[in-house]
Amino acid sequence: MDYYFDAQNKILGRLASEIAKILQGKHRPTFEPRLEGKDRIIVRNASKIKVSGKKSEQKICYRHTGYVGHLKKMKYSEKFEKSPAEVLRRAVYMMLPKNKLRAKRIKRLKIEI
């Protein structure tokens, strides 16, 4: 079954937790933690997601290139301008259980900017 979400004027964390719950299959009466689930999710207007509080200016995203001393920093607002779909995908990815099914579940998430 396909689920469609309109992300316009929705809070990032609340939307991500709802998506993670559906990807796991917890909304179904036949939920089993060992099963991948079958539902697909399509999110529209990812560029219009809101972040509550001052997180967009105060939160910092880090990434490492792999070389010594090459830790890169970026404000959350800059990362969101660059790729809003990646911000949402990362939020959902981190809310899924850390096991072998996580990669399979995140593949069923499609994000349209």
N, CA, C and O atoms as a GROMACS GRO file, in nm:
protein
  452
    1MET      N    1   0.084  -0.117   0.000
    1MET     CA    2   0.000   0.000   0.000
    1MET      C    3   0.089   0.124   0.000
    1MET      O    4   0.194   0.126   0.064
    2ASP      N    5   0.046   0.226  -0.072
    2ASP     CA    6   0.121   0.350  -0.080
    2ASP      C    7   0.059   0.454   0.013
    2ASP      O    8  -0.062   0.469   0.021
    3TYR      N    9   0.147   0.525   0.083
    3TYR     CA   10   0.105   0.635   0.169
    3TYR      C   11   0.165   0.763   0.113
    3TYR      O   12   0.283   0.767   0.078
    4TYR      N   13   0.084   0.867   0.104
    4TYR     CA   14   0.128   0.996   0.053
    4TYR      C   15   0.125   1.098   0.166
    4TYR      O   16   0.025   1.110   0.237
    5PHE      N   17   0.235   1.172   0.182
    5PHE     CA   18   0.244   1.277   0.283
    5PHE      C   19   0.273   1.409   0.214
    5PHE      O   20   0.358   1.415   0.125
    6ASP      N   21   0.203   1.513   0.254
    6ASP     CA   22   0.234   1.648   0.210
    6ASP      C   23   0.310   1.715   0.325
    6ASP      O   24   0.254   1.739   0.432
    7ALA      N   25   0.438   1.744   0.303
    7ALA     CA   26   0.524   1.792   0.410
    7ALA      C   27   0.515   1.943   0.430
    7ALA      O   28   0.588   1.999   0.513
    8GLN      N   29   0.429   2.009   0.358
    8GLN     CA   30   0.420   2.155   0.369
    8GLN      C   31   0.373   2.194   0.509
    8GLN      O   32   0.270   2.147   0.557
    9ASN      N   33   0.451   2.283   0.575
    9ASN     CA   34   0.424   2.337   0.708
    9ASN      C   35   0.417   2.230   0.817
    9ASN      O   36   0.349   2.249   0.917
   10LYS      N   37   0.487   2.117   0.799
   10LYS     CA   38   0.493   2.014   0.903
   10LYS      C   39   0.629   2.020   0.972
   10LYS      O   40   0.729   2.059   0.910
   11ILE      N   41   0.633   1.982   1.098
   11ILE     CA   42   0.755   1.979   1.175
   11ILE      C   43   0.838   1.856   1.135
   11ILE      O   44   0.783   1.746   1.122
   12LEU      N   45   0.966   1.874   1.117
   12LEU     CA   46   1.054   1.768   1.067
   12LEU      C   47   1.051   1.643   1.153
   12LEU      O   48   1.030   1.534   1.100
   13GLY      N   49   1.070   1.654   1.283
   13GLY     CA   50   1.077   1.538   1.371
   13GLY      C   51   0.946   1.462   1.381
   13GLY      O   52   0.945   1.339   1.384
   14ARG      N   53   0.836   1.535   1.387
   14ARG     CA   54   0.706   1.468   1.398
   14ARG      C   55   0.672   1.392   1.270
   14ARG      O   56   0.617   1.282   1.276
   15LEU      N   57   0.704   1.450   1.155
   15LEU     CA   58   0.681   1.383   1.028
   15LEU      C   59   0.771   1.260   1.015
   15LEU      O   60   0.725   1.155   0.971
   16ALA      N   61   0.897   1.274   1.054
   16ALA     CA   62   0.992   1.162   1.042
   16ALA      C   63   0.951   1.045   1.132
   16ALA      O   64   0.964   0.929   1.091
   17SER      N   65   0.902   1.073   1.252
   17SER     CA   66   0.862   0.963   1.341
   17SER      C   67   0.738   0.892   1.288
   17SER      O   68   0.726   0.770   1.302
   18GLU      N   69   0.648   0.965   1.229
   18GLU     CA   70   0.529   0.903   1.170
   18GLU      C   71   0.566   0.815   1.051
   18GLU      O   72   0.512   0.706   1.034
   19ILE      N   73   0.659   0.862   0.969
   19ILE     CA   74   0.705   0.785   0.854
   19ILE      C   75   0.778   0.660   0.900
   19ILE      O   76   0.757   0.552   0.844
   20ALA      N   77   0.862   0.671   1.002
   20ALA     CA   78   0.937   0.555   1.052
   20ALA      C   79   0.844   0.448   1.107
   20ALA      O   80   0.869   0.329   1.090
   21LYS      N   81   0.737   0.490   1.171
   21LYS     CA   82   0.640   0.395   1.225
   21LYS      C   83   0.573   0.315   1.113
   21LYS      O   84   0.553   0.195   1.126
   22ILE      N   85   0.539   0.382   1.004
   22ILE     CA   86   0.474   0.315   0.892
   22ILE      C   87   0.572   0.223   0.819
   22ILE      O   88   0.535   0.113   0.778
   23LEU      N   89   0.697   0.268   0.801
   23LEU     CA   90   0.796   0.184   0.734
   23LEU      C   91   0.822   0.054   0.810
   23LEU      O   92   0.850  -0.048   0.748
   24GLN      N   93   0.814   0.058   0.941
   24GLN     CA   94   0.833  -0.063   1.021
   24GLN      C   95   0.710  -0.153   1.018
   24GLN      O   96   0.721  -0.273   1.043
   25GLY      N   97   0.593  -0.096   0.988
   25GLY     CA   98   0.470  -0.173   0.986
   25GLY      C   99   0.400  -0.176   1.120
   25GLY      O  100   0.316  -0.263   1.143
   26LYS      N  101   0.434  -0.084   1.211
   26LYS     CA  102   0.375  -0.084   1.344
   26LYS      C  103   0.228  -0.044   1.346
   26LYS      O  104   0.160  -0.066   1.446
   27HIS      N  105   0.180   0.013   1.239
   27HIS     CA  106   0.040   0.055   1.233
   27HIS      C  107  -0.053  -0.060   1.198
   27HIS      O  108  -0.175  -0.045   1.205
   28ARG      N  109   0.002  -0.173   1.159
   28ARG     CA  110  -0.079  -0.288   1.119
   28ARG      C  111  -0.101  -0.383   1.237
   28ARG      O  112  -0.014  -0.396   1.324
   29PRO      N  113  -0.215  -0.450   1.241
   29PRO     CA  114  -0.239  -0.545   1.350
   29PRO      C  115  -0.152  -0.670   1.339
   29PRO      O  116  -0.137  -0.744   1.436
   30THR      N  117  -0.094  -0.696   1.222
   30THR     CA  118  -0.010  -0.813   1.201
   30THR      C  119   0.139  -0.779   1.214
   30THR      O  120   0.222  -0.843   1.149
   31PHE      N  121   0.173  -0.680   1.294
   31PHE     CA  122   0.312  -0.634   1.306
   31PHE      C  123   0.401  -0.742   1.366
   31PHE      O  124   0.368  -0.802   1.468
   32GLU      N  125   0.515  -0.764   1.301
   32GLU     CA  126   0.620  -0.853   1.352
   32GLU      C  127   0.752  -0.779   1.338
   32GLU      O  128   0.784  -0.735   1.227
   33PRO      N  129   0.830  -0.763   1.443
   33PRO     CA  130   0.956  -0.689   1.433
   33PRO      C  131   1.057  -0.749   1.336
   33PRO      O  132   1.142  -0.677   1.283
   34ARG      N  133   1.049  -0.879   1.312
   34ARG     CA  134   1.146  -0.945   1.225
   34ARG      C  135   1.115  -0.929   1.077
   34ARG      O  136   1.199  -0.960   0.993
   35LEU      N  137   0.994  -0.879   1.044
   35LEU     CA  138   0.956  -0.863   0.905
   35LEU      C  139   0.983  -0.721   0.857
   35LEU      O  140   0.978  -0.626   0.934
   36GLU      N  141   1.012  -0.710   0.729
   36GLU     CA  142   1.049  -0.582   0.670
   36GLU      C  143   0.932  -0.486   0.657
   36GLU      O  144   0.948  -0.366   0.680
   37GLY      N  145   0.815  -0.535   0.622
   37GLY     CA  146   0.699  -0.450   0.595
   37GLY      C  147   0.683  -0.434   0.445
   37GLY      O  148   0.775  -0.465   0.369
   38LYS      N  149   0.567  -0.385   0.402
   38LYS     CA  150   0.540  -0.376   0.259
   38LYS      C  151   0.498  -0.238   0.213
   38LYS      O  152   0.489  -0.214   0.093
   39ASP      N  153   0.472  -0.148   0.305
   39ASP     CA  154   0.417  -0.017   0.268
   39ASP      C  155   0.526   0.074   0.214
   39ASP      O  156   0.639   0.076   0.262
   40ARG      N  157   0.488   0.151   0.110
   40ARG     CA  158   0.578   0.251   0.053
   40ARG      C  159   0.526   0.389   0.090
   40ARG      O  160   0.406   0.409   0.107
   41ILE      N  161   0.617   0.483   0.102
   41ILE     CA  162   0.580   0.619   0.141
   41ILE      C  163   0.636   0.716   0.039
   41ILE      O  164   0.752   0.708   0.000
   42ILE      N  165   0.551   0.809  -0.004
   42ILE     CA  166   0.589   0.914  -0.097
   42ILE      C  167   0.562   1.047  -0.028
   42ILE      O  168   0.450   1.076   0.013
   43VAL      N  169   0.667   1.129  -0.016
   43VAL     CA  170   0.657   1.258   0.052
   43VAL      C  171   0.671   1.368  -0.052
   43VAL      O  172   0.765   1.369  -0.131
   44ARG      N  173   0.576   1.460  -0.050
   44ARG     CA  174   0.580   1.575  -0.142
   44ARG      C  175   0.611   1.702  -0.064
   44ARG      O  176   0.589   1.709   0.056
   45ASN      N  177   0.663   1.802  -0.134
   45ASN     CA  178   0.695   1.935  -0.077
   45ASN      C  179   0.794   1.925   0.038
   45ASN      O  180   0.775   1.988   0.142
   46ALA      N  181   0.899   1.848   0.020
   46ALA     CA  182   1.000   1.833   0.126
   46ALA      C  183   1.075   1.963   0.150
   46ALA      O  184   1.130   1.982   0.258
   47SER      N  185   1.077   2.051   0.054
   47SER     CA  186   1.149   2.178   0.072
   47SER      C  187   1.072   2.275   0.160
   47SER      O  188   1.126   2.380   0.196
   48LYS      N  189   0.948   2.244   0.197
   48LYS     CA  190   0.866   2.334   0.278
   48LYS      C  191   0.848   2.284   0.422
   48LYS      O  192   0.757   2.327   0.492
   49ILE      N  193   0.935   2.193   0.465
   49ILE     CA  194   0.931   2.142   0.602
   49ILE      C  195   0.980   2.250   0.697
   49ILE      O  196   1.070   2.328   0.664
   50LYS      N  197   0.921   2.255   0.814
   50LYS     CA  198   0.962   2.351   0.916
   50LYS      C  199   1.042   2.281   1.025
   50LYS      O  200   1.025   2.161   1.050
   51VAL      N  201   1.130   2.357   1.089
   51VAL     CA  202   1.206   2.308   1.203
   51VAL      C  203   1.172   2.399   1.320
   51VAL      O  204   1.179   2.521   1.308
   52SER      N  205   1.135   2.340   1.432
   52SER     CA  206   1.091   2.420   1.546
   52SER      C  207   1.208   2.483   1.619
   52SER      O  208   1.320   2.432   1.615
   53GLY      N  209   1.182   2.594   1.685
   53GLY     CA  210   1.283   2.661   1.765
   53GLY      C  211   1.392   2.726   1.682
   53GLY      O  212   1.369   2.769   1.568
   54LYS      N  213   1.511   2.733   1.739
   54LYS     CA  214   1.625   2.795   1.672
   54LYS      C  215   1.721   2.691   1.614
   54LYS      O  216   1.838   2.720   1.592
   55LYS      N  217   1.670   2.570   1.590
   55LYS     CA  218   1.755   2.462   1.543
   55LYS      C  219   1.822   2.494   1.409
   55LYS      O  220   1.935   2.453   1.386
   56SER      N  221   1.752   2.564   1.322
   56SER     CA  222   1.808   2.589   1.189
   56SER      C  223   1.935   2.673   1.195
   56SER      O  224   2.020   2.661   1.106
   57GLU      N  225   1.949   2.757   1.296
   57GLU     CA  226   2.069   2.841   1.308
   57GLU      C  227   2.170   2.785   1.408
   57GLU      O  228   2.290   2.808   1.392
   58GLN      N  229   2.125   2.712   1.510
   58GLN     CA  230   2.215   2.666   1.615
   58GLN      C  231   2.268   2.524   1.592
   58GLN      O  232   2.379   2.494   1.634
   59LYS      N  233   2.191   2.439   1.527
   59LYS     CA  234   2.232   2.300   1.510
   59LYS      C  235   2.340   2.292   1.402
   59LYS      O  236   2.331   2.359   1.299
   60ILE      N  237   2.442   2.210   1.427
   60ILE     CA  238   2.552   2.195   1.333
   60ILE      C  239   2.561   2.050   1.290
   60ILE      O  240   2.556   1.959   1.374
   61CYS      N  241   2.575   2.027   1.160
   61CYS     CA  242   2.589   1.893   1.104
   61CYS      C  243   2.736   1.870   1.073
   61CYS      O  244   2.801   1.954   1.012
   62TYR      N  245   2.788   1.756   1.115
   62TYR     CA  246   2.928   1.722   1.093
   62TYR      C  247   2.939   1.608   0.994
   62TYR      O  248   2.851   1.522   0.987
   63ARG      N  249   3.048   1.609   0.918
   63ARG     CA  250   3.081   1.494   0.834
   63ARG      C  251   3.233   1.488   0.823
   63ARG      O  252   3.300   1.590   0.834
   64HIS      N  253   3.284   1.370   0.803
   64HIS     CA  254   3.429   1.352   0.799
   64HIS      C  255   3.468   1.296   0.664
   64HIS      O  256   3.403   1.204   0.614
   65THR      N  257   3.574   1.350   0.604
   65THR     CA  258   3.617   1.307   0.472
   65THR      C  259   3.696   1.178   0.476
   65THR      O  260   3.708   1.109   0.375
   66GLY      N  261   3.750   1.144   0.594
   66GLY     CA  262   3.831   1.024   0.606
   66GLY      C  263   3.977   1.055   0.624
   66GLY      O  264   4.055   0.967   0.662
   67TYR      N  265   4.017   1.178   0.600
   67TYR     CA  266   4.156   1.219   0.620
   67TYR      C  267   4.171   1.286   0.756
   67TYR      O  268   4.075   1.341   0.810
   68VAL      N  269   4.290   1.281   0.810
   68VAL     CA  270   4.316   1.337   0.942
   68VAL      C  271   4.294   1.488   0.939
   68VAL      O  272   4.350   1.558   0.855
   69GLY      N  273   4.212   1.538   1.031
   69GLY     CA  274   4.189   1.682   1.043
   69GLY      C  275   4.089   1.738   0.944
   69GLY      O  276   4.080   1.859   0.929
   70HIS      N  277   4.015   1.654   0.876
   70HIS     CA  278   3.920   1.701   0.774
   70HIS      C  279   3.775   1.684   0.820
   70HIS      O  280   3.694   1.626   0.748
   71LEU      N  281   3.745   1.734   0.936
   71LEU     CA  282   3.608   1.734   0.987
   71LEU      C  283   3.537   1.857   0.932
   71LEU      O  284   3.581   1.969   0.957
   72LYS      N  285   3.430   1.839   0.860
   72LYS     CA  286   3.358   1.950   0.798
   72LYS      C  287   3.234   1.982   0.879
   72LYS      O  288   3.164   1.892   0.926
   73LYS      N  289   3.206   2.111   0.896
   73LYS     CA  290   3.089   2.158   0.968
   73LYS      C  291   2.998   2.235   0.873
   73LYS      O  292   3.044   2.300   0.780
   74MET      N  293   2.868   2.225   0.898
   74MET     CA  294   2.771   2.299   0.819
   74MET      C  295   2.650   2.328   0.907
   74MET      O  296   2.604   2.239   0.979
   75LYS      N  297   2.599   2.449   0.902
   75LYS     CA  298   2.478   2.480   0.976
   75LYS      C  299   2.362   2.404   0.916
   75LYS      O  300   2.362   2.370   0.797
   76TYR      N  301   2.263   2.379   0.998
   76TYR     CA  302   2.146   2.302   0.955
   76TYR      C  303   2.072   2.374   0.843
   76TYR      O  304   2.021   2.310   0.751
   77SER      N  305   2.065   2.507   0.850
   77SER     CA  306   1.995   2.583   0.747
   77SER      C  307   2.066   2.571   0.612
   77SER      O  308   2.000   2.564   0.508
   78GLU      N  309   2.200   2.569   0.612
   78GLU     CA  310   2.275   2.554   0.487
   78GLU      C  311   2.254   2.415   0.428
   78GLU      O  312   2.238   2.401   0.307
   79LYS      N  313   2.253   2.314   0.514
   79LYS     CA  314   2.231   2.177   0.466
   79LYS      C  315   2.090   2.161   0.411
   79LYS      O  316   2.069   2.090   0.312
   80PHE      N  317   1.994   2.226   0.475
   80PHE     CA  318   1.856   2.217   0.429
   80PHE      C  319   1.838   2.286   0.294
   80PHE      O  320   1.764   2.237   0.209
   81GLU      N  321   1.905   2.400   0.273
   81GLU     CA  322   1.898   2.468   0.144
   81GLU      C  323   1.961   2.383   0.034
   81GLU      O  324   1.912   2.380  -0.079
   82LYS      N  325   2.070   2.315   0.068
   82LYS     CA  326   2.141   2.233  -0.030
   82LYS      C  327   2.060   2.110  -0.071
   82LYS      O  328   2.050   2.078  -0.189
   83SER      N  329   2.002   2.040   0.030
   83SER     CA  330   1.930   1.916   0.001
   83SER      C  331   1.825   1.888   0.108
   83SER      O  332   1.854   1.818   0.205
   84PRO      N  333   1.702   1.941   0.092
   84PRO     CA  334   1.598   1.914   0.192
   84PRO      C  335   1.556   1.767   0.196
   84PRO      O  336   1.515   1.718   0.302
   85ALA      N  337   1.566   1.698   0.084
   85ALA     CA  338   1.528   1.556   0.082
   85ALA      C  339   1.624   1.474   0.166
   85ALA      O  340   1.583   1.381   0.235
   86GLU      N  341   1.752   1.508   0.162
   86GLU     CA  342   1.851   1.435   0.238
   86GLU      C  343   1.834   1.457   0.388
   86GLU      O  344   1.858   1.366   0.467
   87VAL      N  345   1.792   1.576   0.428
   87VAL     CA  346   1.768   1.605   0.570
   87VAL      C  347   1.655   1.518   0.623
   87VAL      O  348   1.665   1.461   0.731
   88LEU      N  349   1.546   1.508   0.547
   88LEU     CA  350   1.432   1.425   0.589
   88LEU      C  351   1.469   1.278   0.588
   88LEU      O  352   1.434   1.205   0.681
   89ARG      N  353   1.540   1.233   0.485
   89ARG     CA  354   1.579   1.093   0.476
   89ARG      C  355   1.669   1.054   0.594
   89ARG      O  356   1.654   0.945   0.650
   90ARG      N  357   1.760   1.141   0.631
   90ARG     CA  358   1.850   1.115   0.743
   90ARG      C  359   1.773   1.109   0.875
   90ARG      O  360   1.803   1.026   0.961
   91ALA      N  361   1.674   1.197   0.892
   91ALA     CA  362   1.594   1.197   1.014
   91ALA      C  363   1.516   1.066   1.028
   91ALA      O  364   1.509   1.009   1.136
   92VAL      N  365   1.457   1.019   0.918
   92VAL     CA  366   1.382   0.893   0.921
   92VAL      C  367   1.478   0.776   0.944
   92VAL      O  368   1.447   0.685   1.020
   93TYR      N  369   1.592   0.779   0.877
   93TYR     CA  370   1.691   0.671   0.887
   93TYR      C  371   1.737   0.652   1.030
   93TYR      O  372   1.752   0.539   1.077
   94MET      N  373   1.760   0.762   1.101
   94MET     CA  374   1.807   0.753   1.238
   94MET      C  375   1.698   0.710   1.336
   94MET      O  376   1.728   0.669   1.448
   95MET      N  377   1.570   0.718   1.295
   95MET     CA  378   1.460   0.676   1.381
   95MET      C  379   1.423   0.529   1.363
   95MET      O  380   1.349   0.472   1.443
   96LEU      N  381   1.474   0.467   1.258
   96LEU     CA  382   1.449   0.325   1.237
   96LEU      C  383   1.541   0.242   1.327
   96LEU      O  384   1.649   0.288   1.363
   97PRO      N  385   1.499   0.120   1.363
   97PRO     CA  386   1.585   0.035   1.446
   97PRO      C  387   1.716   0.002   1.376
   97PRO      O  388   1.720  -0.017   1.254
   98LYS      N  389   1.823  -0.003   1.454
   98LYS     CA  390   1.956  -0.026   1.399
   98LYS      C  391   1.977  -0.177   1.381
   98LYS      O  392   2.034  -0.243   1.468
   99ASN      N  393   1.931  -0.230   1.267
   99ASN     CA  394   1.949  -0.372   1.238
   99ASN      C  395   1.958  -0.391   1.086
   99ASN      O  396   1.966  -0.293   1.012
  100LYS      N  397   1.955  -0.514   1.040
  100LYS     CA  398   1.975  -0.544   0.898
  100LYS      C  399   1.858  -0.497   0.812
  100LYS      O  400   1.873  -0.481   0.690
  101LEU      N  401   1.742  -0.475   0.871
  101LEU     CA  402   1.625  -0.434   0.795
  101LEU      C  403   1.622  -0.285   0.764
  101LEU      O  404   1.543  -0.241   0.680
  102ARG      N  405   1.706  -0.206   0.831
  102ARG     CA  406   1.700  -0.061   0.816
  102ARG      C  407   1.726  -0.018   0.672
  102ARG      O  408   1.655   0.069   0.622
  103ALA      N  409   1.823  -0.075   0.604
  103ALA     CA  410   1.854  -0.038   0.466
  103ALA      C  411   1.740  -0.075   0.372
  103ALA      O  412   1.710  -0.001   0.278
  104LYS      N  413   1.677  -0.188   0.396
  104LYS     CA  414   1.566  -0.231   0.312
  104LYS      C  415   1.444  -0.141   0.332
  104LYS      O  416   1.372  -0.110   0.236
  105ARG      N  417   1.421  -0.100   0.455
  105ARG     CA  418   1.304  -0.015   0.485
  105ARG      C  419   1.320   0.124   0.428
  105ARG      O  420   1.224   0.181   0.377
  106ILE      N  421   1.440   0.180   0.434
  106ILE     CA  422   1.459   0.318   0.387
  106ILE      C  423   1.449   0.326   0.234
  106ILE      O  424   1.425   0.434   0.180
  107LYS      N  425   1.468   0.214   0.166
  107LYS     CA  426   1.454   0.213   0.019
  107LYS      C  427   1.310   0.235  -0.024
  107LYS      O  428   1.285   0.275  -0.138
  108ARG      N  429   1.215   0.208   0.064
  108ARG     CA  430   1.073   0.225   0.031
  108ARG      C  431   1.024   0.367   0.056
  108ARG      O  432   0.904   0.393   0.048
  109LEU      N  433   1.115   0.459   0.085
  109LEU     CA  434   1.081   0.600   0.107
  109LEU      C  435   1.122   0.682  -0.014
  109LEU      O  436   1.240   0.686  -0.048
  110LYS      N  437   1.028   0.745  -0.077
  110LYS     CA  438   1.054   0.832  -0.192
  110LYS      C  439   1.021   0.975  -0.154
  110LYS      O  440   0.913   1.002  -0.102
  111ILE      N  441   1.113   1.066  -0.179
  111ILE     CA  442   1.095   1.205  -0.140
  111ILE      C  443   1.100   1.294  -0.264
  111ILE      O  444   1.195   1.289  -0.342
  112GLU      N  445   0.997   1.376  -0.280
  112GLU     CA  446   0.990   1.471  -0.391
  112GLU      C  447   1.009   1.611  -0.334
  112GLU      O  448   0.948   1.648  -0.234
  113ILE      N  449   1.093   1.685  -0.398
  113ILE     CA  450   1.122   1.821  -0.349
  113ILE      C  451   1.017   1.913  -0.403
  113ILE      O  452   1.020   2.033  -0.376
   0.00000   0.00000   0.00000
